[in-house]
Amino acid sequence: MSEETSKDTPPDHISIDPRSEFFDADKLQRGIGINFKGKQRHDIEEYSISEGWVRVQAGKTVDRKGRPLTIKLNGPVEAWYEDLGENPPIAKAD
């Protein structure tokens, strides 16, 4: 993958939780679109393209510290930066 292409595609693994090692505010600020199992999703907490999973909040359930509980769903994941307009480069598993 060229350097230009790598700047235009989201990372393989990212999380919206600031405590996670996969959190990256700069990349999240650009806006990341996610397709999971062929449907665009807006409720993804974390994803891994290469491992083929996403984490979503499990209803309104929270843990004892008030953080939302999440569940891991397996399936094909595709991601792109929303700030690149209509046909952005899409990161997906090979």
Protein Blocks (a to p, Z undefined) as FASTA:
>chain_A
ZZklmmmpccfbdcfbfkbmkbcfklmmnopaddeehiacfkbfbdcfklopadddehjb
dcfkopacddddedddddddfklojmdcddddZZ
